[in-house]
Amino acid sequence: MRYAEQARLWSAEPSRFVVETFSGLPAGAALDVATGEGRHALWFASRGWTVTAVDFSAEAIRKARALQEAHAPETADRIEWVRADVVSEPPRRGVYDAVAVAYLQLPAVQRRRALRGAAEALAPGGTLLVVGHDSVNLTEGVGGPQDPAVLFTAADVVQDLAGSGVSILRAERVARPVGEGGATALDAVVVARGA
């Protein structure tokens, strides 16, 4: 519903964490979980990756396709747009060199299912990035969801991924400048590698 309310809900630029995590990797197969309007899928595809971009919102997928057609038509053969609920419909296992889960804010049980599915989707040696608004962002940062039930810490993500076979490379809270005037949002950032 929220995707239908505004022309563009999110920034057109990819998250700095996506860029930092995946820029140095050779192009392969990428999975963009909760693609929204497709900013990360388009970023991957523009760098030669073959992308599966998944979101539960048909309107988000429609907008992502429209943005692709208007601004990046050369990526048309590199992105498969998929409407699915990653909690109940996990992605294909063991096939992705990169998996990005950016700002998927779900209650803990659903988040754990989605993140375990994302980890299982990794090919051996693949890289998983999970980033979202940190639990302390509610009181110490700006923006983001105002429901504490959908916020998490890097430690929560590490616990969600325990036993999934991934190695944790990075798990921390990071301050992210937003807008003008020195305001910051606090994000939980986890990077893991598939076995």
Phi and psi restraints in degrees (value plus and minus 20) as a CYANA .aco file:
   2 ARG   PHI     -85.8   -45.8
   2 ARG   PSI     -46.3    -6.3
   3 TYR   PHI     -88.8   -48.8
   3 TYR   PSI     -43.9    -3.9
   4 ALA   PHI    -102.7   -62.7
   4 ALA   PSI     -34.6     5.4
   5 GLU   PHI    -101.0   -61.0
   5 GLU   PSI     -44.6    -4.6
   6 GLN   PHI    -154.1  -114.1
   6 GLN   PSI     134.4   174.4
   7 ALA   PHI     -80.7   -40.7
   7 ALA   PSI     -65.2   -25.2
   8 ARG   PHI    -162.0  -122.0
   8 ARG   PSI     103.0   143.0
   9 LEU   PHI    -104.4   -64.4
   9 LEU   PSI     -58.2   -18.2
  10 TRP   PHI    -137.7   -97.7
  10 TRP   PSI     148.1   188.1
  11 SER   PHI     -82.7   -42.7
  11 SER   PSI     131.2   171.2
  12 ALA   PHI     -98.5   -58.5
  12 ALA   PSI     -39.3     0.7
  13 GLU   PHI    -100.5   -60.5
  13 GLU   PSI     124.9   164.9
  14 PRO   PHI     -89.5   -49.5
  14 PRO   PSI     135.4   175.4
  15 SER   PHI     -78.9   -38.9
  15 SER   PSI     119.4   159.4
  16 ARG   PHI     -79.2   -39.2
  16 ARG   PSI     -48.2    -8.2
  17 PHE   PHI     -91.2   -51.2
  17 PHE   PSI     -55.4   -15.4
  18 VAL   PHI     -84.2   -44.2
  18 VAL   PSI     -67.0   -27.0
  19 VAL   PHI     -81.7   -41.7
  19 VAL   PSI     -67.7   -27.7
  20 GLU   PHI     -81.1   -41.1
  20 GLU   PSI     -60.4   -20.4
  21 THR   PHI     -96.3   -56.3
  21 THR   PSI     -59.1   -19.1
  22 PHE   PHI    -129.4   -89.4
  22 PHE   PSI     -29.5    10.5
  23 SER   PHI     -77.6   -37.6
  23 SER   PSI     -59.3   -19.3
  24 GLY   PHI    -105.0   -65.0
  24 GLY   PSI     -19.9    20.1
  25 LEU   PHI    -111.8   -71.8
  25 LEU   PSI     127.0   167.0
  26 PRO   PHI     -88.1   -48.1
  26 PRO   PSI     124.8   164.8
  27 ALA   PHI     -82.5   -42.5
  27 ALA   PSI     121.5   161.5
  28 GLY   PHI    -174.8  -134.8
  28 GLY   PSI    -157.0  -117.0
  29 ALA   PHI    -120.4   -80.4
  29 ALA   PSI     108.0   148.0
  30 ALA   PHI    -140.6  -100.6
  30 ALA   PSI     127.7   167.7
  31 LEU   PHI    -139.3   -99.3
  31 LEU   PSI     102.8   142.8
  32 ASP   PHI    -128.2   -88.2
  32 ASP   PSI      82.1   122.1
  33 VAL   PHI    -103.6   -63.6
  33 VAL   PSI     113.5   153.5
  34 ALA   PHI      40.1    80.1
  34 ALA   PSI      35.0    75.0
  35 THR   PHI     -81.8   -41.8
  35 THR   PSI     -44.6    -4.6
  36 GLY   PHI      39.3    79.3
  36 GLY   PSI    -146.0  -106.0
  37 GLU   PHI    -105.3   -65.3
  37 GLU   PSI     -11.1    28.9
  38 GLY   PHI      67.2   107.2
  38 GLY   PSI      -6.2    33.8
  39 ARG   PHI     -80.4   -40.4
  39 ARG   PSI     -58.2   -18.2
  40 HIS   PHI     -97.2   -57.2
  40 HIS   PSI     -58.4   -18.4
  41 ALA   PHI     -80.3   -40.3
  41 ALA   PSI     -64.4   -24.4
  42 LEU   PHI     -85.1   -45.1
  42 LEU   PSI     -57.8   -17.8
  43 TRP   PHI     -82.6   -42.6
  43 TRP   PSI     -69.8   -29.8
  44 PHE   PHI     -77.7   -37.7
  44 PHE   PSI     -70.5   -30.5
  45 ALA   PHI     -82.6   -42.6
  45 ALA   PSI     -55.7   -15.7
  46 SER   PHI     -88.1   -48.1
  46 SER   PSI     -34.2     5.8
  47 ARG   PHI    -125.8   -85.8
  47 ARG   PSI      -5.2    34.8
  48 GLY   PHI      74.5   114.5
  48 GLY   PSI     -21.1    18.9
  49 TRP   PHI     -93.6   -53.6
  49 TRP   PSI     132.2   172.2
  50 THR   PHI    -116.9   -76.9
  50 THR   PSI     104.9   144.9
  51 VAL   PHI    -141.4  -101.4
  51 VAL   PSI     116.4   156.4
  52 THR   PHI    -125.9   -85.9
  52 THR   PSI      97.1   137.1
  53 ALA   PHI    -132.4   -92.4
  53 ALA   PSI      97.4   137.4
  54 VAL   PHI    -137.2   -97.2
  54 VAL   PSI     115.4   155.4
  55 ASP   PHI    -170.9  -130.9
  55 ASP   PSI     132.0   172.0
  56 PHE   PHI    -100.6   -60.6
  56 PHE   PSI     -35.2     4.8
  57 SER   PHI    -114.0   -74.0
  57 SER   PSI      99.0   139.0
  58 ALA   PHI     -83.3   -43.3
  58 ALA   PSI     -55.5   -15.5
  59 GLU   PHI     -86.9   -46.9
  59 GLU   PSI     -59.5   -19.5
  60 ALA   PHI     -81.6   -41.6
  60 ALA   PSI     -65.1   -25.1
  61 ILE   PHI     -82.9   -42.9
  61 ILE   PSI     -61.4   -21.4
  62 ARG   PHI     -79.9   -39.9
  62 ARG   PSI     -65.3   -25.3
  63 LYS   PHI     -86.1   -46.1
  63 LYS   PSI     -59.3   -19.3
  64 ALA   PHI     -82.2   -42.2
  64 ALA   PSI     -64.1   -24.1
  65 ARG   PHI     -81.8   -41.8
  65 ARG   PSI     -61.0   -21.0
  66 ALA   PHI     -84.8   -44.8
  66 ALA   PSI     -61.0   -21.0
  67 LEU   PHI     -84.9   -44.9
  67 LEU   PSI     -61.0   -21.0
  68 GLN   PHI     -80.7   -40.7
  68 GLN   PSI     -67.6   -27.6
  69 GLU   PHI     -81.6   -41.6
  69 GLU   PSI     -59.2   -19.2
  70 ALA   PHI     -99.2   -59.2
  70 ALA   PSI     -55.4   -15.4
  71 HIS   PHI    -138.5   -98.5
  71 HIS   PSI     -37.2     2.8
  72 ALA   PHI    -167.6  -127.6
  72 ALA   PSI      33.2    73.2
  73 PRO   PHI     -81.7   -41.7
  73 PRO   PSI     -42.2    -2.2
  74 GLU   PHI     -87.8   -47.8
  74 GLU   PSI     -32.6     7.4
  75 THR   PHI    -114.2   -74.2
  75 THR   PSI     -16.4    23.6
  76 ALA   PHI     -75.5   -35.5
  76 ALA   PSI     -56.7   -16.7
  77 ASP   PHI    -107.5   -67.5
  77 ASP   PSI     -16.3    23.7
  78 ARG   PHI    -132.1   -92.1
  78 ARG   PSI     -24.1    15.9
  79 ILE   PHI    -144.2  -104.2
  79 ILE   PSI     108.4   148.4
  80 GLU   PHI    -124.6   -84.6
  80 GLU   PSI      94.1   134.1
  81 TRP   PHI    -107.3   -67.3
  81 TRP   PSI     105.9   145.9
  82 VAL   PHI    -148.4  -108.4
  82 VAL   PSI     105.0   145.0
  83 ARG   PHI    -111.1   -71.1
  83 ARG   PSI      95.8   135.8
  84 ALA   PHI    -180.6  -140.6
  84 ALA   PSI     138.7   178.7
  85 ASP   PHI    -120.7   -80.7
  85 ASP   PSI      87.6   127.6
  86 VAL   PHI     -88.2   -48.2
  86 VAL   PSI     -31.5     8.5
  87 VAL   PHI     -94.9   -54.9
  87 VAL   PSI     -65.8   -25.8
  88 SER   PHI    -119.6   -79.6
  88 SER   PSI     -34.1     5.9
  89 GLU   PHI    -147.0  -107.0
  89 GLU   PSI      58.5    98.5
  90 PRO   PHI     -82.2   -42.2
  90 PRO   PSI     131.7   171.7
  91 PRO   PHI     -89.7   -49.7
  91 PRO   PSI     150.0   190.0
  92 ARG   PHI     -77.6   -37.6
  92 ARG   PSI     123.1   163.1
  93 ARG   PHI    -106.8   -66.8
  93 ARG   PSI     121.0   161.0
  94 GLY   PHI      46.9    86.9
  94 GLY   PSI       6.4    46.4
  95 VAL   PHI    -140.9  -100.9
  95 VAL   PSI     -28.9    11.1
  96 TYR   PHI    -127.9   -87.9
  96 TYR   PSI     112.6   152.6
  97 ASP   PHI     -98.9   -58.9
  97 ASP   PSI     -44.0    -4.0
  98 ALA   PHI    -159.9  -119.9
  98 ALA   PSI     114.2   154.2
  99 VAL   PHI    -150.8  -110.8
  99 VAL   PSI     102.5   142.5
 100 ALA   PHI    -132.4   -92.4
 100 ALA   PSI     104.8   144.8
 101 VAL   PHI    -141.0  -101.0
 101 VAL   PSI      71.6   111.6
 102 ALA   PHI    -131.0   -91.0
 102 ALA   PSI      95.6   135.6
 103 TYR   PHI      41.8    81.8
 103 TYR   PSI      19.0    59.0
 104 LEU   PHI    -109.6   -69.6
 104 LEU   PSI      82.3   122.3
 105 GLN   PHI    -126.8   -86.8
 105 GLN   PSI      83.0   123.0
 106 LEU   PHI    -146.0  -106.0
 106 LEU   PSI     138.3   178.3
 107 PRO   PHI     -77.9   -37.9
 107 PRO   PSI     136.4   176.4
 108 ALA   PHI     -72.4   -32.4
 108 ALA   PSI     -67.0   -27.0
 109 VAL   PHI     -83.9   -43.9
 109 VAL   PSI     -65.0   -25.0
 110 GLN   PHI     -87.5   -47.5
 110 GLN   PSI     -60.6   -20.6
 111 ARG   PHI     -78.7   -38.7
 111 ARG   PSI     -65.2   -25.2
 112 ARG   PHI     -79.8   -39.8
 112 ARG   PSI     -64.2   -24.2
 113 ARG   PHI     -81.7   -41.7
 113 ARG   PSI     -65.9   -25.9
 114 ALA   PHI     -83.9   -43.9
 114 ALA   PSI     -62.7   -22.7
 115 LEU   PHI     -90.9   -50.9
 115 LEU   PSI     -55.9   -15.9
 116 ARG   PHI     -87.1   -47.1
 116 ARG   PSI     -58.1   -18.1
 117 GLY   PHI     -83.2   -43.2
 117 GLY   PSI     -59.9   -19.9
 118 ALA   PHI     -84.0   -44.0
 118 ALA   PSI     -62.5   -22.5
 119 ALA   PHI     -84.6   -44.6
 119 ALA   PSI     -60.6   -20.6
 120 GLU   PHI     -89.7   -49.7
 120 GLU   PSI     -40.4    -0.4
 121 ALA   PHI     -96.0   -56.0
 121 ALA   PSI     -36.6     3.4
 122 LEU   PHI     -86.4   -46.4
 122 LEU   PSI     118.0   158.0
 123 ALA   PHI     -95.6   -55.6
 123 ALA   PSI     139.9   179.9
 124 PRO   PHI     -73.9   -33.9
 124 PRO   PSI     109.5   149.5
 125 GLY   PHI      60.8   100.8
 125 GLY   PSI     -21.0    19.0
 126 GLY   PHI     -89.6   -49.6
 126 GLY   PSI     142.6   182.6
 127 THR   PHI    -133.3   -93.3
 127 THR   PSI     111.6   151.6
 128 LEU   PHI    -132.7   -92.7
 128 LEU   PSI     109.9   149.9
 129 LEU   PHI    -136.6   -96.6
 129 LEU   PSI     109.4   149.4
 130 VAL   PHI    -142.3  -102.3
 130 VAL   PSI     102.9   142.9
 131 VAL   PHI    -158.6  -118.6
 131 VAL   PSI     118.8   158.8
 132 GLY   PHI    -183.8  -143.8
 132 GLY   PSI     153.4   193.4
 133 HIS   PHI     -86.6   -46.6
 133 HIS   PSI     106.1   146.1
 134 ASP   PHI     -90.3   -50.3
 134 ASP   PSI     133.0   173.0
 135 SER   PHI     -74.9   -34.9
 135 SER   PSI     -57.0   -17.0
 136 VAL   PHI     -97.7   -57.7
 136 VAL   PSI     -28.6    11.4
 137 ASN   PHI     -80.1   -40.1
 137 ASN   PSI     -50.0   -10.0
 138 LEU   PHI     -77.9   -37.9
 138 LEU   PSI     -58.6   -18.6
 139 THR   PHI    -129.4   -89.4
 139 THR   PSI     -42.2    -2.2
 140 GLU   PHI    -136.6   -96.6
 140 GLU   PSI     -29.2    10.8
 141 GLY   PHI    -140.9  -100.9
 141 GLY   PSI    -188.7  -148.7
 142 VAL   PHI    -144.6  -104.6
 142 VAL   PSI     133.5   173.5
 143 GLY   PHI      53.0    93.0
 143 GLY   PSI    -189.1  -149.1
 144 GLY   PHI      57.8    97.8
 144 GLY   PSI     155.3   195.3
 145 PRO   PHI     -80.6   -40.6
 145 PRO   PSI     125.7   165.7
 146 GLN   PHI    -121.3   -81.3
 146 GLN   PSI     -13.8    26.2
 147 ASP   PHI    -119.3   -79.3
 147 ASP   PSI      91.3   131.3
 148 PRO   PHI     -80.3   -40.3
 148 PRO   PSI     -41.6    -1.6
 149 ALA   PHI     -87.6   -47.6
 149 ALA   PSI     -40.1    -0.1
 150 VAL   PHI    -126.3   -86.3
 150 VAL   PSI     -17.0    23.0
 151 LEU   PHI    -112.2   -72.2
 151 LEU   PSI     138.6   178.6
 152 PHE   PHI    -172.5  -132.5
 152 PHE   PSI     148.6   188.6
 153 THR   PHI    -131.1   -91.1
 153 THR   PSI     147.0   187.0
 154 ALA   PHI     -80.3   -40.3
 154 ALA   PSI     -57.0   -17.0
 155 ALA   PHI     -82.9   -42.9
 155 ALA   PSI     -56.5   -16.5
 156 ASP   PHI     -81.5   -41.5
 156 ASP   PSI     -63.2   -23.2
 157 VAL   PHI     -85.4   -45.4
 157 VAL   PSI     -63.9   -23.9
 158 VAL   PHI     -77.6   -37.6
 158 VAL   PSI     -62.7   -22.7
 159 GLN   PHI     -85.7   -45.7
 159 GLN   PSI     -61.1   -21.1
 160 ASP   PHI     -78.4   -38.4
 160 ASP   PSI     -56.0   -16.0
 161 LEU   PHI    -108.7   -68.7
 161 LEU   PSI     -27.6    12.4
 162 ALA   PHI     -76.1   -36.1
 162 ALA   PSI     111.8   151.8
 163 GLY   PHI      61.7   101.7
 163 GLY   PSI     -17.3    22.7
 164 SER   PHI    -109.2   -69.2
 164 SER   PSI     -24.1    15.9
 165 GLY   PHI      71.6   111.6
 165 GLY   PSI     -17.5    22.5
 166 VAL   PHI    -112.5   -72.5
 166 VAL   PSI     135.3   175.3
 167 SER   PHI    -123.4   -83.4
 167 SER   PSI     110.3   150.3
 168 ILE   PHI    -101.6   -61.6
 168 ILE   PSI     104.5   144.5
 169 LEU   PHI    -121.0   -81.0
 169 LEU   PSI     -48.7    -8.7
 170 ARG   PHI    -173.1  -133.1
 170 ARG   PSI     116.1   156.1
 171 ALA   PHI    -172.8  -132.8
 171 ALA   PSI      86.0   126.0
 172 GLU   PHI    -179.8  -139.8
 172 GLU   PSI     146.4   186.4
 173 ARG   PHI    -114.8   -74.8
 173 ARG   PSI     114.0   154.0
 174 VAL   PHI    -149.4  -109.4
 174 VAL   PSI     114.0   154.0
 175 ALA   PHI    -101.9   -61.9
 175 ALA   PSI     112.1   152.1
 176 ARG   PHI    -142.2  -102.2
 176 ARG   PSI      95.7   135.7
 177 PRO   PHI     -81.2   -41.2
 177 PRO   PSI     117.1   157.1
 178 VAL   PHI    -153.4  -113.4
 178 VAL   PSI     116.9   156.9
 179 GLY   PHI      41.8    81.8
 179 GLY   PSI    -176.7  -136.7
 180 GLU   PHI    -129.0   -89.0
 180 GLU   PSI     143.4   183.4
 181 GLY   PHI      70.4   110.4
 181 GLY   PSI      -9.4    30.6
 182 GLY   PHI      60.3   100.3
 182 GLY   PSI      -8.1    31.9
 183 ALA   PHI     -88.3   -48.3
 183 ALA   PSI     124.7   164.7
 184 THR   PHI    -152.3  -112.3
 184 THR   PSI     127.2   167.2
 185 ALA   PHI    -123.8   -83.8
 185 ALA   PSI     132.2   172.2
 186 LEU   PHI    -130.9   -90.9
 186 LEU   PSI     100.6   140.6
 187 ASP   PHI    -133.3   -93.3
 187 ASP   PSI     128.2   168.2
 188 ALA   PHI    -113.7   -73.7
 188 ALA   PSI     108.2   148.2
 189 VAL   PHI    -147.4  -107.4
 189 VAL   PSI     105.9   145.9
 190 VAL   PHI    -152.4  -112.4
 190 VAL   PSI     111.8   151.8
 191 VAL   PHI    -141.0  -101.0
 191 VAL   PSI     112.9   152.9
 192 ALA   PHI    -156.3  -116.3
 192 ALA   PSI     138.8   178.8
 193 ARG   PHI    -140.5  -100.5
 193 ARG   PSI     118.1   158.1
 194 GLY   PHI     -91.9   -51.9
 194 GLY   PSI     129.7   169.7
